[in-house]
């Protein structure tokens, strides 16, 4: 998005952010770029709204000592010339090797200091793109800047822009430095979370299959976004296995029609996702916005089931699944960490009456609580619905012993 002259004027005159470095880099300088990702808007416990701004710095070529300090500015209102809030982050590149894409797009490619803490830069693809033709850049995994307590009203036009901090070097490309959207009065966010997990005995052995699921949800995302999860099996505090969702390919979310606000919610199609070469359709659904918060209408996928096979477990082992974003994927937002880790339970979560079987009695309990928070909310998304019914029917029959 091209910066308007009013905003660039604020940058140069009001804040003096460019210092004495000038507006044009010398010929032969490394390619440097600040790039904005997504912007989350979450309610603040003390009033107003907290902005979580995701952005990064890219570099190609030797760039040791390059000052890429960045100021993030939030403008509220169409035509606003002065930001309502800013945050500045010190970024100093230590080195980059410029080799991303030559021998593949994996591994480290350099590093630098973000607010004095060293961070590794990675070769990361920028999907979506045709197979085998992805751009590969050397950049930091997403940097998250928190700008708290901004007063907003429904209908406000919000623009968030990245600028060079005072004394920092400019960049080669300003077209990806801004994000503009209209605030509708409800949270704007994304989330990848785990559903319930269980262990199933492998017949004729002492091994177990670990069966779990994960879901993606979002509200307000505008462009393509990578939300690929990595799921680890942790036994007694040690990682025993890892599941790469989408078989190592990125999950790319492509938003479509926005889900309605104001309490109403239909099951309309709202986005699509690409996972391991298959398309997944997302639908609007009433679910919790934040842990302990009221529900809102979000765009969410159905549960994506997976199996980690043939795991040796001993009695009294503590077993859990832990979710983390893949390199380059959007990170977990504050307030959404509760579904990043789930215990692996015996396969009787659907035994709602505790009689050792999943049967018609449990089905009756679930149907009696349909559309409410429970009992029967097996995937812990805040509502008893078809996803929970699928989990109950999949567990039909006798419960395995603990």
Secondary structure, DSSP 8 states (H G I E B T S, - for coil): ----HHHHHIIIIIS-TTTTS-SS--TT--EEEEEEEEEEEEE-TTSSEEEEEEEEEEEES--TT-B--EEEEEEESTT--S-SEEEEE-EEEEEE---TTTS-S-SEEEEEEETTEEEEEEEEE--S--TT---EEEEES-EEEEEEEE---TT-EEEEEEEE-TT----S--TTSEEEEE--SS-BEEEEEE--EEEEE-TTSSEEEEEEEEEEEEES--S-EE--EEEEEEETTEEEEEEEGGGGS--EEEE-S----TT-----EEEEEEETTEEEEEEEEEEESSTTS-EEEEEE---EEEEEEEEE--TT--EEEEEEE-TTS----TT-GGGSEEEEEES-TT-TT-SSEESHHHHHHHHHTTTSS-S--TT-SSS-SHHHHHHHHHT-EE----
